[in-house]
Amino acid sequence: MPGQRLSPTQAGAIVKRARKLLRRGLITHRQLALLDCLLWSCRRPDTGAIVVSYTALQRLAHVARATVAAGLRRLEELGLLSRVKRRVRVLWANGGQQSRQAASAYVLHVPAGDCEFSARTVIQGQETLIIEGHDNVAVRAAREALARRREAVTRGLMMRG
């Protein structure tokens, strides 16, 4: 199954979103570990397709089968991934056929660029603050207040020593 190929920036955005969901208490550590396994261990880098069985996810994430099922369901509810159920048709020699369930495929969803998990947040480690000319008075006053506070602290330390 061909899936969308994820760039390192997109993969980072997915992980960052998952960490924020973890901090908010919307997912558990086990669900984060499950998503991590899907993202880094199960995804094919050339196509981005994720085709993996519950058994393989159990072994990779070191969790029980029920935890895998509940975790995938929760990640799907939150919109982090979609599940694609797959079937295999087996043809018999006498013309009959049978349909069997195959390992599900998963598609990871990259957060939209206009939300709080944008590429700017993931790529850049710093943000530049541009101060307009009319704000220079406020900046100068803040610097002077900081210098006065620094002097007071220094004087206090010298009196102790």
Rosetta blueprint (number, residue, H / E / L):
1 M L
2 P L
3 G L
4 Q L
5 R L
6 L L
7 S L
8 P H
9 T H
10 Q H
11 A H
12 G H
13 A H
14 I H
15 V H
16 K H
17 R H
18 A H
19 R H
20 K H
21 L H
22 L H
23 R H
24 R L
25 G L
26 L L
27 I L
28 T L
29 H H
30 R H
31 Q H
32 L H
33 A H
34 L H
35 L H
36 D H
37 C H
38 L H
39 L H
40 W H
41 S H
42 C H
43 R L
44 R L
45 P L
46 D L
47 T L
48 G L
49 A L
50 I E
51 V E
52 V L
53 S L
54 Y H
55 T H
56 A H
57 L H
58 Q H
59 R H
60 L H
61 A H
62 H L
63 V L
64 A L
65 R H
66 A H
67 T H
68 V H
69 A H
70 A H
71 G H
72 L H
73 R H
74 R H
75 L H
76 E H
77 E H
78 L L
79 G L
80 L L
81 L E
82 S E
83 R E
84 V E
85 K L
86 R L
87 R E
88 V E
89 R E
90 V E
91 L E
92 W L
93 A L
94 N L
95 G L
96 G L
97 Q E
98 Q E
99 S E
100 R E
101 Q E
102 A L
103 A L
104 S L
105 A E
106 Y E
107 V E
108 L E
109 H L
110 V L
111 P L
112 A L
113 G L
114 D L
115 C L
116 E L
117 F L
118 S L
119 A H
120 R H
121 T H
122 V H
123 I H
124 Q L
125 G L
126 Q L
127 E L
128 T L
129 L L
130 I L
131 I L
132 E L
133 G H
134 H H
135 D H
136 N H
137 V H
138 A H
139 V H
140 R H
141 A H
142 A H
143 R H
144 E H
145 A H
146 L H
147 A H
148 R H
149 R H
150 R H
151 E H
152 A H
153 V H
154 T H
155 R H
156 G H
157 L H
158 M H
159 M H
160 R H
161 G L
